[in-house]
């Protein structure tokens, strides 16, 4: 199917007919379920068979993520605490016209029996006997204001063994295969979300891009993203995150990538992935899934990523600062909180780029994005201009909470590699450098060593340390072992205790500004609370810093 940009308006004597872009809709859902739809003519009909879904969500709420709304499709997912089937009626009340279920909710059985709800079985042989059966003769999926035998909603019934999560994934595969959109998948242990955002920005200079919203990168987020794909999109940039062995094989099947980026291999989710060798093995399964005419974009500066070239039949494009990288950065200059400047080199040409992201480590994502852009036909001008635009949600935010206090908010998540990268940013700042570090989660047997590595890295990068959480005692212990004075180390049990402890910390008494405070930890530590409390306690009390007591007062 041609993208909408290639479709011309059709002129006629009666005006201009514009071809509507193809979006995932009710007729597609029914077709996926193996049924055909024959529209019965009814003057009472309000819902058209060809209605396009304006939202696809596992939330029945209008303020959910994604929100439910008019012409919505609700996916009833059974979680550890709640079963989505209990909220199908709420979803219908909030605008959903269809739901994917593995059984008929008890509170909807009456509506099924009186014809208000049509049930279409994706596996007719397993259809419950008391459900009104609708097969290939399905007709009249039109909605009315109510009344017997005038259906208001549609349930797509899958069998319990398959489950709605697997059905959702299969549905996304089916929909993606119905379009011919090139897919760029971005994976790796660190830097995925920023790299995805940069890739989407660069591609946007030339293409109509579908990008992963936030970090919707897992078994649910990936299919939800793909169901947003339309015929107008000329390319998609999808983030893929794994946390267990075998996931990448399934995720690659869902995404069907024609291009793949691997950012870096490091310790991640070791409670299930066991060790870094397994991380490398599993992440690399993405490039194994690429077709022969596809492209694998590999970080030449990471040996574990670079050697994935032997695991793919696709064309390999390397990026990095290494001399043999095909897309390369030279003359790198870190300019503090303004970002990083570098010369982008490709096929004998070069341009100076001013990347407005705080931290040298974001250079990897910029080079990956440029590499994808070159292959996807983006111009030099478009690539450079896109890289020089600020991202909407940068991973490290510099917040001036007073004329003398700068907070580096890097609370998105944490791993040993990302902590050290953030500490490198802190090290370059003037004045007093304070690291507020929380526990790093999901590291399995590597947990103690990971926190020890971060504690060791503090030397020369931070003047004071505030550690919070049980595992972060390893950071404190190693920092002291490497020469940080015990008086410069503060440990508190929970993140909400950090700022109260800092305001009465003798170590800060009489210390004049400027101060730079780095705040980082795993998402589960809720380190964003520390940033908010710093703004309230330190920023509002005084425009200058003379002592801890004046800040607290």
C-alpha positions in Angstrom: 0.0 0.0 0.0 1.3 3.4 -1.0 1.9 6.0 1.8 -0.6 8.8 1.8 2.1 11.3 0.7 2.2 9.5 -2.6 -1.5 9.4 -3.1 -2.9 12.2 -5.3 -6.2 13.8 -4.8 -8.7 12.7 -7.4 -10.4 15.5 -9.2 -13.8 15.2 -10.8 -16.5 17.3 -12.2 -18.2 17.3 -8.8 -15.2 18.4 -6.7 -12.1 16.8 -5.2 -12.1 13.5 -3.5 -9.2 13.0 -1.0 -8.2 9.5 -0.3 -8.5 8.8 3.5 -5.3 7.4 5.1 -5.7 3.8 6.3 -5.9 3.5 10.0 -6.6 0.5 12.2 -10.3 0.1 12.5 -13.2 -2.1 13.4 -13.3 -3.8 10.0 -9.6 -4.7 10.4 -10.2 -6.1 13.8 -13.0 -8.3 12.5 -11.0 -9.4 9.6 -8.1 -10.4 11.9 -10.5 -12.5 13.9 -11.2 -14.5 10.7 -14.6 -13.1 9.9 -16.2 -11.0 7.2 -18.5 -8.2 7.8 -21.6 -7.7 5.8 -23.3 -4.4 6.7 -27.1 -4.7 7.2 -28.8 -1.5 6.3 -30.5 0.0 9.4 -31.8 3.5 9.8 -31.0 3.2 13.5 -27.3 2.4 12.8 -24.8 4.9 14.2 -21.5 2.9 14.4 -20.1 2.1 11.0 -18.3 -1.1 10.2 -15.4 0.9 8.8 -15.1 3.0 12.0 -11.4 3.8 12.7 -10.2 3.4 16.3 -9.1 6.7 17.8 -7.6 5.0 20.7 -6.4 1.4 21.6 -5.8 1.0 25.3 -5.8 -1.5 28.2 -7.1 1.4 30.4 -10.8 1.9 30.6 -10.3 5.5 32.0 -10.4 8.7 30.0 -7.2 9.7 31.9 -5.5 6.4 31.4 -2.2 5.7 29.6 -3.2 5.7 26.8 -6.6 7.2 27.5 -9.8 5.6 26.5 -12.1 7.8 24.3 -14.7 7.8 21.6 -14.3 5.1 18.9 -11.8 3.2 21.2 -10.7 -0.4 21.4 -10.3 -1.8 24.9 -7.9 -4.7 25.5 -8.9 -6.6 28.6 -5.5 -7.6 30.1 -5.4 -9.7 33.3 -2.8 -8.4 35.7 -1.4 -9.5 39.0 -3.9 -7.4 40.9 -6.7 -6.5 38.5 -8.5 -8.2 35.6 -9.3 -5.9 32.7 -12.5 -8.0 32.0 -13.9 -6.3 35.1 -13.7 -2.9 33.4 -15.0 -3.7 29.9 -18.4 -2.0 30.8 -16.5 1.1 32.0 -14.6 1.2 28.7 -17.8 1.0 26.8 -19.2 3.8 28.9 -16.1 5.9 28.2 -16.3 5.6 24.4 -15.0 2.2 23.4 -16.9 0.5 20.6 -15.1 -2.8 20.8 -13.1 -4.9 23.3 -10.7 -7.8 23.0 -11.6 -10.4 25.7 -11.1 -14.1 26.5 -14.4 -14.5 28.2 -17.7 -12.7 28.4 -17.8 -10.6 31.6 -20.7 -11.6 33.8 -22.1 -8.0 33.9 -22.4 -8.0 30.1 -24.1 -11.4 29.6 -27.6 -9.9 29.6 -26.5 -7.3 26.9 -25.1 -10.1 24.8 -28.3 -12.2 25.1 -30.6 -9.3 24.2 -28.5 -8.3 21.2 -27.0 -5.1 22.5 -23.5 -6.6 22.2 -22.3 -8.7 19.3 -19.7 -11.3 20.0 -17.3 -12.4 17.3 -15.1 -15.4 18.1 -11.6 -15.4 16.9 -11.7 -19.1 17.4 -15.3 -20.3 16.8 -14.7 -23.9 17.9 -14.0 -22.7 21.5 -16.9 -20.2 21.7 -18.9 -20.5 24.9 -22.2 -22.2 24.3 -24.3 -19.4 25.9 -22.8 -16.6 23.8 -24.7 -15.6 20.7 -22.5 -17.0 17.9 -21.5 -14.8 15.0 -19.3 -16.2 12.3 -18.8 -15.5 8.7 -22.3 -14.4 8.4 -21.6 -11.5 10.8 -23.7 -8.5 9.9 -25.0 -5.3 11.4 -22.1 -4.1 13.6 -23.8 -0.8 13.7 -24.4 0.9 17.0 -27.7 2.4 18.0 -29.1 4.4 20.9 -30.3 1.1 22.3 -33.0 -1.4 21.8 -33.2 -5.2 21.4 -31.2 -6.7 18.5 -29.6 -3.4 17.6 -26.0 -3.9 18.8 -24.2 -1.2 20.6 -20.8 -2.7 21.0 -18.6 -5.6 19.8 -16.6 -8.1 21.8 -13.8 -10.0 20.0 -13.5 -13.3 21.9 -10.2 -15.2 22.0 -9.7 -18.5 23.8 -8.4 -18.5 27.3 -5.3 -20.5 26.4 -4.2 -17.8 24.0 -5.0 -14.9 26.3 -5.6 -11.3 25.4 -1.9 -10.3 25.7 -0.8 -12.8 23.1 -3.8 -11.9 20.9 -2.9 -8.2 21.1 0.6 -9.1 19.9 -0.7 -11.2 17.1 -3.1 -8.5 16.1 -0.2 -6.0 16.0 1.8 -8.4 13.8 -1.2 -8.8 11.4 -1.7 -5.0 11.2 2.0 -4.3 10.7 2.2 -6.9 7.9 -0.8 -5.3 6.2 1.3 -2.2 5.6 4.7 -1.8 4.0 6.2 0.7 6.4 9.9 0.3 7.1 10.6 -0.3 10.8 13.6 0.9 12.7 14.0 -0.9 16.1 16.2 0.6 18.8 17.6 -1.7 21.5 20.5 -1.9 23.9 21.2 -1.8 27.7 21.3 2.0 28.0 20.4 5.0 26.0 17.4 3.5 24.1 14.8 6.2 24.7 17.1 9.1 23.9 18.4 7.4 20.8 14.9 6.6 19.7 13.9 10.2 20.2 17.0 11.4 18.2 16.3 8.8 15.4 12.7 10.0 15.2 13.8 13.6 15.0 16.3 13.0 12.3 13.9 10.8 10.2 11.2 13.5 10.7 13.3 15.9 8.5 12.4 13.7 5.5 9.6 11.3 6.6 6.3 11.1 8.4 7.4 9.1 11.4 5.6 7.0 13.9 7.7 6.9 17.1 7.3 5.0 20.4 5.6 7.3 23.0 7.8 7.6 26.0 9.2 4.2 26.8 6.4 2.0 25.5 8.9 -0.6 24.7 7.7 -3.9 26.2 5.3 -6.7 25.5 2.3 -4.3 25.8 3.8 -1.0 24.7 5.2 -2.4 21.4 1.9 -3.7 20.0 0.0 -0.7 21.2 2.5 1.5 19.3 2.2 -0.6 16.1 -1.6 -0.3 16.2 -1.1 3.5 15.8 0.6 2.9 12.5 -1.2 4.3 9.5 -0.7 4.4 5.7 0.5 8.0 6.2 3.6 6.9 8.1 6.6 6.4 5.8 8.8 5.0 8.5 8.6 4.0 12.2 11.1 4.3 15.1 10.3 1.7 17.8 12.1 1.3 21.1 12.5 -2.3 22.3 13.4 -3.1 25.9 13.9 -6.6 27.2 14.1 -8.0 30.8 14.1 -11.8 30.3 15.6 -14.5 28.2 13.6 -15.1 25.0 11.8 -11.8 24.9 13.8 -10.3 22.1 12.8 -13.2 19.7 9.1 -12.5 20.3 9.5 -8.7 20.2 11.4 -8.9 16.9 8.6 -11.0 15.5 6.1 -8.4 16.6 8.1 -5.4 15.3 9.3 -7.0 12.0 12.2 -4.5 11.8 13.9 -3.7 8.5 16.6 -1.7 10.4 17.9 -2.1 14.0 20.1 0.0 16.2 22.1 -1.4 19.2 23.3 1.3 21.5 25.4 -0.4 24.1 25.6 -3.6 26.2 25.9 -3.2 30.0 24.4 -4.7 33.1 20.6 -4.7 32.9 17.8 -6.8 34.4 20.4 -9.3 35.7 17.8 -10.7 38.1 16.4 -12.5 35.0 19.2 -12.1 32.4 21.8 -13.5 34.8 25.0 -11.9 33.4 26.3 -9.5 30.9 27.2 -12.3 28.4 23.5 -13.3 28.4 22.5 -9.6 27.9 24.7 -9.5 24.8 23.3 -12.8 23.5 19.7 -11.7 24.0 20.0 -8.1 22.7 21.8 -9.4 19.6 18.8 -11.5 18.6 17.4 -8.3 17.2 20.0 -8.1 14.4 19.6 -11.8 13.8 16.0 -11.1 12.8 16.8 -8.6 10.2 16.3 -9.4 6.5 19.2 -9.6 4.1 18.3 -6.2 2.6 18.0 -4.6 6.0 20.5 -2.6 8.0 22.1 -3.2 11.4 23.5 0.0 13.0 26.2 -1.1 15.5 28.2 1.0 18.1 31.8 0.6 17.0 33.0 1.9 20.4 31.4 -1.1 22.3 33.2 -4.4 21.5 30.1 -6.4 22.5 28.0 -4.5 20.1 30.5 -4.3 17.3 30.9 -8.1 17.1 27.2 -8.5 16.5 28.1 -7.9 12.9 28.8 -11.6 12.6 25.3 -12.4 13.7 23.3 -10.7 11.0 22.8 -11.2 7.2 21.8 -7.5 7.0 24.0 -4.7 5.8 26.1 -3.4 8.7 26.7 0.3 9.4 29.0 1.2 12.3 29.0 4.4 14.2 31.2 5.9 17.0 34.4 7.6 17.7 36.5 4.6 16.6 38.7 5.3 13.6 37.1 2.6 11.6 33.5 3.6 12.3 31.5 4.4 9.1 29.7 7.3 10.7 32.1 9.0 13.0 32.5 11.8 15.5 35.8 13.8 15.7 37.0 16.9 17.5 34.5 16.3 20.4 34.1 19.2 22.7 32.0 19.1 25.9 30.6 22.5 26.6 29.2 22.0 30.1 25.4 22.3 30.4 25.2 23.6 26.8 25.8 20.1 25.4 28.5 18.5 23.2 30.0 19.8 20.0 31.5 17.5 17.5 32.4 17.0 13.8 30.1 14.5 12.0 32.1 12.6 9.4 30.5 10.3 6.7 31.8 9.2 3.3 34.4 11.9 3.1 32.1 14.7 4.1 31.9 16.5 7.5 29.8 19.0 9.3 30.1 20.6 12.8 27.2 19.7 15.1 26.1 21.3 18.3 24.2 18.6 20.2 22.2 20.3 23.0 22.1 17.3 25.3 23.9 17.4 28.7 26.5 14.7 28.8 29.1 13.3 26.4 27.5 9.9 26.5 24.6 11.1 24.4 27.0 11.3 21.4 26.3 7.6 20.9 22.6 8.3 20.3 23.4 11.2 18.0 25.7 9.2 15.8 23.2 6.3 15.7 20.5 8.7 14.6 22.7 10.2 11.9 23.6 6.7 10.6 19.9 5.8 10.3 19.2 9.2 8.6 21.9 8.7 6.0 20.5 5.3 5.0 16.9 6.5 5.1 17.7 9.2 2.6 17.8 12.2 4.9 19.9 15.2 3.8 23.0 16.4 5.6 21.2 19.7 6.3 18.2 17.8 7.7 20.3 15.5 9.9 22.4 18.3 11.4 19.4 20.6 12.0 17.5 17.8 13.7 20.4 16.9 16.0 20.8 20.5 17.0 17.1 20.9 18.2 16.4 20.3 21.9 14.4 17.1 22.7 11.1 17.5 24.4 12.0 15.2 27.3 15.8 15.1 27.7 17.1 12.5 30.1 19.2 14.9 32.1 17.5 18.2 32.9 19.5 21.1 34.4 17.2 23.0 36.8 18.4 26.3 38.3 16.5 26.3 41.6 18.3 29.4 42.8 21.1 31.7 41.4 23.6 29.5 43.2 22.1 26.0 43.0 21.9 23.9 39.9 20.1 20.5 40.1 20.9 17.8 37.5 17.7 15.8 37.3 18.6 12.4 35.9 15.9 10.4 37.8 14.6 8.5 34.8 16.4 5.3 35.7 19.8 4.0 36.7 22.5 1.5 35.8 26.2 1.4 36.5 27.0 2.8 33.1 24.4 5.6 33.2 25.5 6.6 36.7 29.1 6.9 35.7 28.1 8.9 32.7 26.0 11.3 34.9 28.9 11.6 37.3 31.1 12.7 34.4 28.7 15.5 33.8 28.8 16.4 37.5 32.6 16.3 37.5 32.7 19.1 34.9 30.6 21.6 36.9 32.1 24.5 38.9 31.9 24.8 42.7 30.6 22.2 45.1 29.6 19.0 43.5 27.0 16.8 45.3 25.9 13.4 44.2 22.6 12.2 45.5 22.4 8.5 44.4 19.8 5.9 45.1 19.6 2.1 44.7 20.0 0.5 41.3 17.4 -2.3 40.9 17.1 -5.5 38.9 20.8 -6.4 39.0 20.6 -9.9 40.4 23.9 -11.3 41.7 25.7 -8.3 40.2 24.0 -5.9 42.6 26.8 -5.6 45.1 29.5 -5.2 42.4 27.4 -2.7 40.5 27.1 -0.4 43.5 30.7 -0.9 44.4 31.7 0.3 40.8 29.6 3.4 41.2 31.2 4.2 44.6 34.6 3.8 43.1 33.7 6.1 40.2 32.9 9.0 42.7 36.6 9.8 43.2 37.4 13.0 41.4 33.8 13.4 40.2 31.9 14.5 43.4 32.8 16.4 46.6 29.9 15.1 48.7 27.8 12.0 48.5 24.2 11.5 49.7 23.2 7.8 49.3 19.8 6.4 49.8 18.4 2.9 49.9 19.8 -0.4 51.3 21.9 -1.3 48.3 23.4 2.2 48.1 25.4 1.4 51.2 27.7 -0.3 48.8 28.2 3.1 47.0 29.0 4.8 50.4 31.3 2.1 51.5 33.4 2.1 48.3 33.5 5.9 48.1 35.1 6.0 51.6 37.5 3.2 50.7 38.6 5.3 47.7 39.4 8.3 49.8 36.2 10.3 50.3 36.1 11.6 53.9 33.4 10.0 56.0 32.2 13.4 56.9 31.5 14.0 53.2 29.2 11.0 53.1 25.6 11.0 54.2 23.4 7.9 54.1 19.6 7.9 54.6 17.1 5.1 54.4 14.5 6.5 52.0 14.5 9.1 49.2 11.9 11.3 51.1 14.5 11.6 53.9 17.2 13.0 51.7 16.4 16.7 51.7 15.5 17.0 55.4 18.9 15.3 56.2 20.7 17.7 53.8 19.3 20.8 55.3 20.7 20.0 58.7 24.0 18.4 57.4 27.0 20.0 59.1 29.0 19.3 56.0 27.1 22.0 54.2 27.2 24.7 56.8 29.1 27.7 55.6 29.7 26.3 52.1 29.1 29.1 49.6 27.9 28.5 46.1 27.8 27.6 43.4 26.5 24.1 44.1 25.6 21.4 41.5 23.4 18.6 42.8 23.1 15.4 40.7 20.0 13.3 41.6 19.9 9.8 40.1 18.6 6.3 41.0 16.3 3.5 39.7 12.7 4.5 38.9 11.5 2.5 41.9 13.4 4.7 44.3 11.2 7.7 43.2 14.1 10.0 43.2 12.0 12.6 41.4 10.7 13.4 45.0 14.2 14.5 45.9 14.2 17.0 43.0 10.9 18.4 44.0 11.9 18.7 47.7 15.2 20.3 46.7 13.3 22.9 44.8 11.0 23.6 47.7 13.5 23.7 50.5 16.7 25.0 48.8 15.3 27.1 46.0 12.5 29.0 47.8 14.3 29.9 51.0 17.2 32.0 49.7 18.6 33.4 46.5 22.2 33.0 47.8 23.9 30.3 49.8 25.8 31.2 53.0 25.0 28.3 55.2 22.8 25.2 55.5 20.9 26.9 58.3 20.0 29.9 56.1 18.8 27.5 53.4 16.7 25.5 55.9 15.3 28.6 57.5 
